[in-house]
């Protein structure tokens, strides 16, 4: 129902209005990219400025007349607004413009519907679409607005509208249950990785920053990567071997964007947990984008919303091949720890520095040693096995258990505390 979308190439008029809000000024360039990514063919961009949106038409009557004139002249099939419209504003605009009207949220939902590949991704997008549609359902029943109730005025249309609303509610509940099940499976997989002491590194960043290209280059995967917004929706996980750390899980996730609809964040909660529960975030930034600082701010705000703002983060400034003097390097803080890596995922320059920085940051959080435990430390030995931290075991001539252990440092310290021991009581073999 929601995913059979032909390449329509609809002729579109784009509307971008600047409101006088401090620190919120931005141009229409990103919105043009969004429209093209959705398959639209922009024929004009109408710009303007207002103190506040008009309650009835969002824009003033003069600007509405200008839009109407362009729509008629260009024979446009759809008008796209770079803003959130209320259901009544959409209906009022459609009645005047005599064509489809879609706001920013609806456009992003349409792009997500085209990009979703996995069953989970399609469910997440459909949930967001249904929630968005439920507030606009009356649009298809405008002939009922004249019915005020009373004898002889109650027609089947009202019953149909209520039926549609009920079916939407039931479908939303059904999808939510299936997504909850998917979320439980993801939680179980994350717990398994935690028990196996496999660190998870999650790629995050503004859409089209080059996350999937970087992911493919580092892991040898074949995730769909393109120079377009929201090329990746479905999370992909791959194992990767890092020196000094061993095996890690690298996760490629959906990109963020300015004014990302809140219902999309909620719908993709299970997917975004890969970021909020990761051991390290790689915040991929398009170093050549003139709006990179603003984009980083928008990503940080989404990370805070999903509870991932406390996860250790390494900035990855990608696309240095597009900079006049871009050279791969690692930037370090006052303590000598990496906090930013400059590289090019396209030509591979700097990928070795990225792996070096990941190793330095994760090695601090991973306890990997060979321990020699006598019989009196049997409880500690049992707890290490229970945690899944023992990679190999042998016995020496004195009967001591020689354990090769690897687990997060915080978990190791917790196990020692539960066993009533301290680090200086344990000796490496």
BALUM-449105 format. One line per field, with one value per residue (C-alpha): y, z negated, x negated. Coordinates in nm, 4 decimals. Each point is the difference from the previous one (the first is absolute). Layout:
v = c(Y:...);
w = c(Z:...);
u = c(X:...);
# end
This chain:
v = c(0.0000:0.2492:-0.1268:-0.0443:0.3377:0.0548:0.2510:0.2724:0.2989:0.2328:0.3651:0.1747:0.3559:0.0343:0.2532:0.1166:0.2717:0.1623:0.0807:0.2556:-0.2399:0.0621:-0.2712:-0.1827:0.1552:-0.2478:-0.0116:-0.2212:-0.2007:-0.3044:-0.0027:-0.0033:-0.3064:-0.1628:0.0592:-0.1438:-0.2992:-0.0650:-0.0089:0.3431:0.2355:0.3507:0.2693:0.2975:0.0963:0.2634:0.1801:0.2578:0.1138:0.0434:0.0700:-0.3017:-0.2517:0.0926:-0.2148:-0.0701:-0.0321:0.0046:0.2728:0.3364:0.0571:0.1830:-0.2857:-0.2497:0.1824:-0.0141:-0.3757:-0.0492:0.1916:-0.2130:-0.3241:0.0934:0.1212:-0.3019:-0.2478:-0.1266:-0.3142:0.0533:0.2826:-0.0894:0.2088:0.0003:0.0208:-0.1938:0.0721:-0.0703:-0.2220:0.2995:0.2052:-0.2842:-0.0211:0.3764:0.0216:-0.2888:0.1636:0.3171:-0.1476:-0.2892:-0.2452:-0.2170:0.1711:-0.1755:0.1303:-0.0818:-0.2890:-0.1609:0.0370:-0.1641:-0.2814:-0.0549:-0.0219:-0.2459:-0.2124:-0.0180:-0.0829:-0.2645:-0.3451:-0.2342:-0.1176:0.1939:0.3180:-0.0196:-0.0534:0.3014:0.2249:-0.1239:0.0690:0.3587:0.0418:-0.1303:0.2273:0.2939:-0.1023:-0.0415:0.3783:0.0624:-0.2683:0.2474:0.1354:-0.2746:0.0749:0.3766:-0.0404:-0.0843:0.3437:0.1231:-0.2658:0.1372:-0.2988:-0.0242:-0.1948:-0.0965:0.1400:-0.3083:-0.1720:-0.3020:0.2319:0.0638:-0.3731:-0.0542:0.2677:-0.1590:-0.3417:0.1310:0.1497:-0.3262:-0.2000:0.2415:-0.0363:-0.3800:-0.0025:0.2333:-0.2283:-0.3057:0.1586:0.1264:-0.3523:-0.1394:0.2778:-0.0655:-0.3613:0.1133:0.2303:-0.2911:-0.2065:0.2885:0.0368:-0.3710:0.0269:0.2975:-0.1916:-0.2919:0.2305:0.1521:-0.3439:-0.0832:0.3230:0.1178:0.3808:0.1712:0.3053:0.1868:0.2394:0.3101:0.3278:0.2355:-0.1602:-0.0253:0.0503:-0.3199:-0.2529:-0.2892:0.0646:-0.0054:-0.3127:-0.1807:0.1001:-0.1095:-0.3261:-0.1044:-0.0064:0.1005:0.2311:0.2263:0.3310:0.2969:0.3745:0.0657:0.0651:-0.3060:-0.2572:-0.2268:-0.0805:-0.3554:-0.0606:-0.2285:-0.1704:-0.1507:-0.1490:0.1798:-0.0909:0.2852:-0.0360:0.0120:-0.0430:-0.3041:-0.0450:0.2875:0.0465:0.2979:0.1243:0.2237:0.1911:0.2451:0.3547:0.2966:0.3258:0.3399:-0.0167:-0.3790:-0.0821:-0.1113:-0.2879:-0.1356:0.0060:-0.1899:-0.2487:-0.0693:-0.0358:-0.3659:0.0866:0.3072:-0.2054:-0.1307:0.3510:0.0665:-0.3296:0.0023:0.0082:0.2675:0.2298:0.1041:0.3340:0.0264:0.3587:0.1317:0.2127:0.1794:0.1088:0.3723:-0.0823:-0.2708:0.1759:0.0401:-0.3623:-0.1205:0.1971:-0.1648:-0.3471:0.0746:0.1027:-0.3292:-0.1982:0.1745:-0.0846:-0.3724:-0.0036:-0.0451:0.3322:-0.1618:-0.2647:0.0674:0.1572:0.0259:0.2629:-0.1258:0.2870:-0.1710:0.1174:0.1694:-0.0801:0.2905:0.2423:0.2071:-0.1044:-0.3044:-0.2415:-0.3008:0.0529:-0.0646:0.2947:-0.0626:0.1674:0.1315:-0.3545:-0.1387:-0.1878:0.0011:0.2087:0.0618:-0.1821:0.1540:-0.2472:-0.0774:-0.3026:0.0349:-0.0480:-0.1761:0.2592:0.0091:-0.3270:-0.1387:0.3038:-0.0653:-0.3572:0.1262:0.2533:-0.2600:-0.2366:0.2667:0.0960:-0.3533:-0.1520:0.2195:-0.1553:-0.3658:-0.2275:-0.2683:-0.2037:-0.3541:-0.0700:-0.2680:-0.1050:-0.2477:-0.2186:0.2623:0.2270:-0.2520:0.2442:0.2629:-0.2642:-0.1054:0.3606:0.0647:-0.3083:0.1028:0.3396:-0.1620:0.1745:-0.3090:-0.0560:-0.2952:-0.1976:-0.2271:-0.1222:0.0322:-0.2543:0.1380:-0.0470:0.3719:0.0979:0.2109:0.2064:0.2175:0.2566:0.2915:0.2217:0.3666:0.1508:0.1189:-0.3541:-0.1433:0.2444:-0.0828:-0.3745:0.0606:0.2036:-0.2750:-0.2523:0.2230:0.0539:0.2873:0.0296:-0.0255:-0.3461:-0.1385:-0.0685:-0.0390:-0.3294);
w = c(0.0000:-0.1022:0.1955:0.3602:0.1179:0.3697:0.1071:0.0612:0.0427:-0.1048:0.0958:-0.3359:-0.1326:-0.3194:-0.2705:-0.2541:-0.2510:-0.2412:-0.3406:-0.2132:-0.2625:-0.1233:0.1023:0.2223:0.3399:0.2768:0.3756:0.2227:0.1427:-0.2253:0.0682:0.3753:-0.0570:-0.2002:0.2807:0.2606:-0.2254:-0.0157:0.3805:0.0506:0.2815:-0.1544:0.2456:-0.2375:-0.3551:-0.1653:-0.2877:-0.2455:-0.3607:-0.2720:-0.3698:-0.0558:0.2091:0.1157:-0.1825:0.3128:0.2867:-0.1771:0.2488:0.0608:0.2716:0.2188:-0.0144:0.0549:0.3189:0.1149:-0.0625:0.1794:0.3035:0.0225:-0.0453:0.2849:0.2274:-0.0535:-0.0209:-0.3259:-0.1540:-0.3592:-0.2336:-0.2665:-0.3164:-0.1902:-0.3237:-0.2073:0.1058:-0.1993:0.1623:0.0446:0.1658:0.2452:0.0860:0.0391:0.2237:0.2178:0.0467:0.1325:0.1931:0.1507:-0.0387:-0.2669:-0.2922:-0.2133:-0.2956:-0.1052:-0.2230:0.2754:0.2457:-0.2348:-0.0675:0.3748:0.0413:-0.2889:0.1620:0.3202:-0.1771:-0.2503:0.1020:-0.2970:-0.1583:-0.3173:0.1920:0.1893:-0.3227:-0.1620:0.2939:0.0313:-0.3691:0.0409:0.3150:-0.1666:-0.3005:0.2352:0.2120:-0.3007:-0.0548:0.3681:0.0612:0.0341:0.3162:0.2058:-0.1447:0.0444:0.1273:-0.3595:-0.1297:0.0913:-0.2190:-0.3436:-0.1359:-0.0793:0.1513:0.3580:-0.0056:-0.1204:0.3105:0.0614:0.0563:-0.3716:-0.0632:0.2686:-0.1522:-0.3431:0.1572:0.1655:-0.3278:-0.1830:0.2669:-0.0257:-0.3793:0.0273:0.2628:-0.2121:-0.3014:0.2105:0.1396:-0.3434:-0.1429:0.2802:-0.0471:-0.3744:0.0812:0.2317:-0.2751:-0.2451:0.2483:0.0468:-0.3779:-0.0281:0.2729:-0.1763:-0.3296:0.1778:0.1428:-0.3434:-0.1580:0.2733:-0.0810:0.3608:0.0104:0.2274:0.2048:0.1643:0.2941:-0.0403:0.1838:0.2228:0.3041:0.3028:-0.2121:0.1457:-0.2771:0.2315:0.2277:-0.3073:-0.1296:0.3320:0.0287:-0.3533:-0.0129:0.3663:-0.0148:0.2859:-0.1732:0.2423:0.0142:0.2185:0.0111:-0.1175:-0.3220:-0.2027:0.2223:-0.3074:-0.2243:-0.1156:-0.2574:0.1092:-0.2397:0.0924:-0.1946:0.0250:-0.1468:-0.1674:-0.1283:-0.3807:-0.0350:0.2090:0.1513:-0.0106:0.1457:0.2369:0.0548:0.2856:-0.0908:0.1483:0.0552:-0.1875:0.1441:-0.1137:-0.1306:0.0124:-0.0765:-0.3593:0.1022:0.2171:-0.2957:-0.2013:0.2817:0.0415:-0.3744:0.0276:0.2736:-0.1764:-0.3133:0.1858:-0.0496:-0.3536:-0.1310:0.2007:-0.1663:0.2425:0.2533:0.3219:0.0851:0.3746:0.1272:0.3565:-0.0445:0.3309:-0.0854:-0.0759:-0.2506:-0.1804:-0.3404:0.0168:0.1148:-0.2950:-0.2347:0.1466:-0.0386:-0.3626:-0.0730:0.1415:-0.1956:-0.3142:0.0829:0.0361:-0.3133:0.1798:-0.0936:-0.2817:0.2251:0.0758:0.3458:0.2610:0.2694:0.3515:0.2455:0.3325:0.3626:-0.0405:0.3707:0.0614:-0.2046:0.1639:-0.2577:-0.1603:-0.1539:-0.2246:-0.3654:-0.3606:-0.2263:-0.3722:-0.3169:-0.2849:-0.1418:0.3339:0.0733:0.3571:0.0423:0.3752:0.3104:0.3484:0.2875:0.3373:0.0182:0.3781:0.0667:-0.3266:-0.1325:-0.3793:-0.0629:-0.1782:-0.2304:-0.0732:-0.1070:-0.2129:-0.1745:-0.0597:-0.1477:-0.2361:-0.1231:-0.0405:-0.1458:-0.3078:-0.0608:0.0671:-0.2513:0.1892:-0.2065:-0.0812:-0.3686:-0.2262:-0.2643:-0.2799:-0.1427:-0.2606:0.2813:0.1220:-0.0462:0.2157:0.2654:0.0036:0.0306:0.2948:0.1767:-0.0815:0.1581:0.3160:-0.0456:0.0164:0.3471:-0.0910:-0.3069:-0.0817:-0.3207:-0.1029:-0.1887:-0.3358:0.0931:0.0425:0.2526:0.2784:0.1496:0.3071:-0.0772:0.1925:-0.1083:-0.0516:-0.2769:-0.1918:0.0015:-0.1219:-0.2917:-0.0853:-0.0038:-0.2288:-0.2350:-0.0098:-0.0757:-0.2840:0.1642:0.1354:0.3066:-0.1951:-0.1266:0.3563:0.1820:0.3728:0.1127);
u = c(0.0000:-0.2687:-0.2986:0.1185:-0.1236:-0.0744:-0.2642:0.2534:-0.2272:0.2840:-0.0471:-0.0348:0.0041:-0.2033:0.0875:-0.2574:0.0895:-0.2460:0.1434:-0.1757:-0.1304:-0.3539:-0.2466:0.2515:-0.0727:-0.0800:0.0393:0.2143:-0.2932:0.0478:0.3739:-0.0680:-0.2209:0.2797:0.2489:-0.2355:-0.0725:0.3745:0.0150:0.1564:-0.0975:-0.0222:0.1076:-0.0109:-0.0964:0.2188:-0.1701:0.1216:-0.0087:0.2602:0.0162:0.2255:0.1998:0.3477:0.2547:0.2075:-0.2481:-0.3407:-0.1054:0.1621:0.2596:-0.2529:-0.2492:0.2818:0.0972:-0.3626:-0.0138:0.3332:-0.1264:-0.3154:0.1958:0.2335:-0.2796:-0.2270:0.2896:-0.1476:0.1466:-0.1080:-0.1063:-0.2557:-0.0388:-0.3291:0.1975:0.2507:0.3589:0.3123:0.2658:0.2307:-0.2766:-0.0631:0.3702:0.0350:-0.3065:0.1178:0.3387:-0.1663:-0.2921:0.2002:-0.2897:-0.1572:-0.1728:-0.2586:-0.1979:-0.3561:0.1059:0.2064:-0.2881:-0.2503:0.2471:0.0342:-0.3788:-0.0205:0.2716:-0.2050:-0.3270:0.1163:-0.1263:0.0388:0.3241:-0.0793:-0.0785:0.3283:0.1931:-0.1674:0.0776:0.3587:0.0567:-0.1199:0.2101:0.3156:-0.0497:-0.0461:0.3005:0.2299:0.0003:0.0808:0.2602:0.2867:-0.1589:0.1590:0.3465:0.0337:0.3574:0.0995:-0.0931:0.3499:0.1610:0.0778:0.1875:0.3697:0.2912:-0.0635:-0.3533:-0.1877:-0.1355:-0.2209:-0.2967:-0.0385:0.0068:-0.2656:-0.2216:0.0237:-0.0639:-0.3163:-0.1186:0.0641:-0.1866:-0.2917:-0.0102:0.0068:-0.2754:-0.2146:0.0420:-0.0878:-0.3154:-0.1020:0.0259:-0.2178:-0.2549:-0.0045:-0.0838:-0.2788:-0.1243:-0.0089:-0.2011:-0.2449:-0.0322:-0.0770:-0.2648:-0.1580:-0.0085:-0.1662:-0.2658:-0.0499:-0.0457:-0.2498:-0.1871:0.0274:-0.0005:0.2516:-0.0949:0.2872:-0.0220:0.2167:0.0138:0.1917:0.1571:-0.2304:-0.3130:-0.1505:0.0756:0.0860:-0.2987:-0.2247:0.1747:-0.0494:-0.3657:-0.0858:0.1980:0.0096:0.3801:0.2289:0.2455:0.1873:-0.1867:0.0900:-0.0447:0.3542:0.1871:0.1074:-0.1715:-0.0166:0.2968:-0.0501:-0.2746:-0.2816:-0.2422:-0.3370:-0.2890:-0.3318:-0.3396:-0.1883:-0.3564:-0.0365:0.3785:0.0927:0.3435:0.2478:0.3473:0.0323:0.3559:0.1154:0.3176:0.2497:-0.1220:0.1418:0.1286:0.1216:0.3569:0.0074:0.3653:0.0429:0.2288:-0.2820:-0.2363:0.2592:0.0646:-0.3727:-0.0587:-0.1079:-0.2488:-0.1346:-0.0680:-0.3051:-0.1368:0.1235:-0.1445:-0.3253:-0.3416:-0.1211:0.1663:-0.1701:0.1604:-0.0623:-0.0108:-0.0160:-0.3122:0.0599:0.3570:0.0239:0.2772:-0.1988:0.0109:0.3779:0.0351:-0.2086:0.2254:0.3124:-0.1568:-0.0903:0.3592:0.1359:-0.2609:0.1188:0.3618:-0.0777:-0.2189:-0.3328:-0.1594:-0.2038:-0.1604:-0.3706:-0.0251:-0.2740:0.0563:-0.0816:-0.0481:0.0641:-0.0346:-0.3390:-0.0460:0.2408:-0.2135:-0.2762:-0.2618:0.1559:-0.2490:0.0758:-0.0885:0.1072:0.0833:-0.0602:0.1196:-0.2162:-0.0351:-0.1178:0.3242:0.1406:0.3145:0.0026:-0.1278:-0.0261:0.0387:0.1545:0.2280:0.0074:-0.3733:-0.0909:-0.2451:-0.0042:0.1853:-0.3073:0.0082:0.3675:-0.0734:-0.2893:0.2243:0.2744:-0.2579:-0.1333:0.3472:0.1349:-0.3175:0.0453:0.3406:-0.0899:-0.1715:-0.1932:-0.2456:-0.1148:0.0679:-0.1417:0.2543:-0.0577:0.2768:0.0928:0.1176:0.2578:0.2876:-0.1696:-0.0732:0.3677:0.1192:-0.2337:0.1360:0.3562:-0.0633:-0.1376:-0.3353:-0.2234:-0.1448:-0.2226:-0.1085:-0.2924:-0.1673:-0.3637:-0.2085:0.1139:0.3651:0.0685:0.2636:-0.1519:0.2839:-0.0069:0.2694:0.1411:0.2889:0.0851:-0.2118:0.3055:0.1447:-0.3303:-0.0088:0.3636:-0.0799:-0.2978:0.2191:0.2660:-0.2740:-0.1256:-0.3386:-0.2112:-0.2226:-0.3260:0.1025:0.0006:-0.3248:-0.0461:-0.1499);
# end
